[in-house]
Amino acid sequence: MRVSSQGVTVVALLADPDAPTEIAQRMAQTLTARLADKSGQGRRFDVEVVSEPFTAATEDLPTLIRRIMERGSSEDWDIVVALTDLPLHTHGRKLVVNLSHEHGLALLSLPSLGGFRLYTRARRAVEEAVLGLAGPKATAEGPPQSQPLLGPFAGRLAPIHPVPVGEEETADLRYVVSGPRGYLRVLVGMVRANRPWRLVPGLSKALAAALATGAVATVNSTVWSLAEALSAPRLVIAMVGSVGVMIGWLIVDAQLWHRSAEGSLEARQRARLYNASTVVTVGLGVLVCYVGLMVINLVWALFILNDQVFASMTRTPLHATGYWTLSWFVASVATVGGALGSGLESDEAIRAAAYSKREQERRLMLQDDQGDYLA
């Protein structure tokens, strides 16, 4: 690790766009003071945030590390910590952090930290990585004793563990997640990075179509009779079916399903993770819309329905449970109508729900940057 001539260790947070950049910028506000306090001995740190795409998950790890090294060597940085929201793999396992004490470099994959308390976990991981890289270098017997153990942010039940690093690789310490809990941890982290709450405003036209369908269905006597005749299991089936139709239509219409052209194990794992995170992200957005439709339909039914008219058409008095049952069934009908309206949405409205779209954009940006460099 290099140290600047003024005795200040310059730390660069090289962050991919979107969530990694937001986390890095927030982290930089307090990271300088926290590193100085934890390092002791009067050591000073200067933290810089650089936001630019540097990852493409289709690349192998050595190629990615080499690009980060080349980027760091072109600047006056002592330590480079690269943050990405793309899931990375090494030898069939999901990477958490890759450390090279010799080159003062750390690569952190944010999805491997899970979806809860992401900022806190990322900050602790970065702090431990920087302090470890700023300490003694690794020896032939292994990494330095001051290496970050990742315990504070990993947790006792987290499936994070170190793995051996080959002599030909540019790293001396590497942590991965494995097993079903590791897969679930990365998946939740990917859904968190997708920020599914942003999907709801992007479906404004689909919501408008669903609201219009629900408003008409609420005053339809045939719908009244069906809602009264359906049992709770059938209402659940209607809800699951309508939500499934909406999810499937959104994924197909916006071409969010990822198909890998590669046949390697890592490519297949990446495709499964991409598609699973897309389904969960879109599903959460659709469920939020469904609950919103239920509430709006209930308010509309309370305002518009007449007890005597309802009883004369269905031969059943209108009680509180009847309002809820009708609103529930109408929400399912309206969701199917909203699926048709979602065809009017642009891909831009829901592209954030798909990792494949995000990776394609960054790969194109990387190609443009390399083309400009060669020109």
Residue pairs with C-beta under 8 A, 6 or more apart in sequence:
1 78
1 79
1 101
1 102
1 104
1 133
1 134
1 137
2 78
2 104
3 9
3 78
4 10
4 76
4 78
7 44
8 44
8 45
8 46
9 43
9 44
9 45
9 46
9 78
9 79
9 134
10 45
10 46
10 48
10 76
10 77
10 78
10 79
11 31
11 35
11 45
11 46
11 47
11 48
11 77
11 78
11 79
11 80
11 81
11 130
12 47
12 48
12 49
12 50
12 72
12 75
12 77
12 79
12 80
12 81
13 24
13 27
13 28
13 31
13 47
13 48
13 49
13 50
13 81
13 83
13 126
14 50
14 52
14 54
14 68
14 71
14 72
14 80
14 81
14 82
14 83
15 21
15 23
15 24
15 49
15 50
15 51
15 82
15 83
15 84
16 51
16 52
16 53
16 54
16 55
16 83
16 84
16 85
16 86
16 362
17 51
17 52
17 53
17 362
18 85
18 193
18 358
19 85
19 110
19 193
19 195
20 83
20 84
20 85
20 110
21 49
21 51
23 83
23 110
23 118
23 119
23 122
24 49
24 51
24 83
25 49
25 51
26 119
27 119
27 122
27 123
27 126
28 47
28 48
28 49
31 45
31 47
31 123
31 126
31 127
32 45
32 46
32 47
34 123
34 127
35 43
35 45
35 47
35 127
35 130
35 131
36 43
36 44
36 45
38 127
38 131
39 45
39 131
39 134
43 134
45 130
48 77
52 369
53 361
53 362
53 365
53 366
53 369
54 64
54 67
54 68
54 71
54 82
54 84
54 366
55 64
55 82
55 84
55 86
55 88
55 362
56 64
56 86
56 359
56 362
56 363
56 366
57 86
57 87
57 88
57 89
57 270
57 355
57 359
58 262
58 267
58 270
58 359
58 363
61 88
61 89
61 90
61 95
61 98
62 169
62 170
64 88
64 107
65 98
65 100
65 105
65 107
65 170
65 171
66 170
68 80
68 82
68 105
68 107
69 103
69 105
69 170
71 80
72 80
72 103
72 104
72 105
77 104
78 104
78 134
79 104
79 105
79 106
79 130
79 133
79 134
80 104
80 105
80 106
81 105
81 106
81 108
81 126
81 129
81 130
82 105
82 106
82 107
82 108
83 108
83 110
83 122
83 126
84 107
84 108
84 109
84 110
85 109
85 110
85 111
85 190
85 193
85 358
86 109
86 111
86 355
86 358
86 359
86 362
87 94
87 95
87 109
87 111
87 112
87 186
87 189
87 190
87 270
87 273
87 355
88 94
88 95
88 107
88 109
89 95
89 266
89 269
89 270
90 98
90 163
90 174
90 176
91 163
92 265
92 266
92 269
93 163
93 176
93 177
93 178
93 182
94 109
94 112
94 176
94 177
94 178
94 182
94 183
94 186
94 269
95 107
95 109
95 112
95 174
95 175
95 176
96 108
96 109
96 112
96 113
96 150
96 160
96 175
96 176
96 177
97 106
97 107
97 108
97 109
97 125
97 129
97 150
97 174
97 175
98 106
98 107
98 171
98 173
98 174
99 105
99 106
99 129
99 132
99 133
99 143
99 147
99 148
99 171
99 172
99 173
99 174
100 106
100 170
100 171
100 172
101 132
101 133
101 135
101 136
101 137
101 138
101 143
101 144
101 172
101 173
102 137
102 138
102 170
102 172
103 170
104 133
105 133
105 170
106 126
106 129
106 130
106 133
108 122
108 125
108 126
108 129
110 118
110 122
110 189
110 193
111 186
111 187
111 189
111 190
111 192
111 193
112 160
112 177
112 182
112 185
112 186
112 189
113 121
113 122
113 125
113 153
113 185
113 189
114 121
114 158
114 185
114 188
114 189
114 192
115 188
115 189
115 191
115 192
116 188
116 192
118 189
118 192
120 153
121 153
122 153
124 152
124 153
125 148
125 150
125 153
128 148
128 149
128 150
128 152
128 153
129 148
131 146
131 148
132 144
132 146
132 147
132 148
132 173
135 144
135 146
135 147
136 144
136 145
136 146
137 144
138 144
138 172
138 173
142 172
143 172
143 173
147 173
150 160
150 175
154 160
157 181
158 177
158 181
158 185
159 177
159 178
159 179
159 181
159 182
159 185
160 175
160 176
160 177
160 182
161 175
161 176
161 178
162 173
162 174
162 175
163 174
163 175
163 176
165 171
165 172
165 173
165 174
176 182
177 183
177 185
177 186
183 273
186 273
187 273
187 276
187 277
187 280
190 273
190 277
190 355
191 277
191 280
191 281
191 284
194 277
194 278
194 281
194 352
194 353
194 355
195 352
196 280
196 281
196 282
196 284
196 285
196 288
196 353
197 285
197 288
198 352
199 281
199 282
199 284
199 285
199 350
199 352
199 353
200 207
200 285
200 288
200 289
200 292
202 345
202 348
202 349
202 350
202 352
203 285
203 289
203 338
203 342
203 345
203 349
203 350
205 341
205 342
205 344
205 345
206 246
206 289
206 338
206 339
206 341
206 342
206 344
206 345
207 289
207 292
207 338
207 341
208 341
209 337
209 338
209 340
209 341
209 342
209 344
210 289
210 293
210 334
210 335
210 337
210 338
210 341
211 293
211 296
211 334
212 337
213 333
213 334
213 336
213 337
213 338
214 293
214 296
214 297
214 300
214 330
214 331
214 333
214 334
214 337
215 300
217 223
217 330
217 333
217 334
218 297
218 300
218 301
218 304
218 305
218 326
218 327
218 330
219 304
219 305
221 313
221 314
223 326
223 329
223 330
223 333
224 310
224 313
224 314
224 326
225 313
225 314
226 329
227 322
227 325
227 326
227 328
227 329
227 330
228 314
228 316
228 322
228 325
230 238
230 325
230 329
235 325
235 328
235 329
235 332
238 329
238 332
239 290
239 328
239 331
239 332
241 332
242 290
242 331
242 332
242 333
242 335
242 336
243 283
243 286
243 287
243 290
243 335
245 335
245 336
245 339
246 286
246 289
246 335
246 336
246 338
246 339
246 342
247 279
247 282
247 283
247 286
249 339
249 340
249 342
249 343
250 256
250 282
250 286
250 339
250 342
250 350
250 353
251 257
251 278
251 279
251 282
253 342
253 343
253 345
254 345
254 347
254 350
254 351
254 354
255 347
256 278
256 282
256 350
256 351
256 353
256 354
256 356
256 357
257 275
257 278
258 271
258 274
258 275
258 278
258 354
258 355
258 356
259 271
260 267
260 268
260 270
260 271
261 267
273 355
274 354
274 355
274 356
277 355
278 353
278 354
278 355
278 356
281 353
281 354
282 350
282 353
285 353
286 335
289 335
289 338
290 331
290 335
293 330
293 331
293 334
293 335
293 338
294 327
294 328
294 331
295 327
297 326
297 327
297 330
297 331
297 334
298 323
298 324
298 327
301 323
301 326
301 327
301 330
302 323
305 318
305 323
305 326
307 317
307 318
310 316
310 318
310 322
311 317
311 318
316 322
347 357
351 357
351 358
352 358
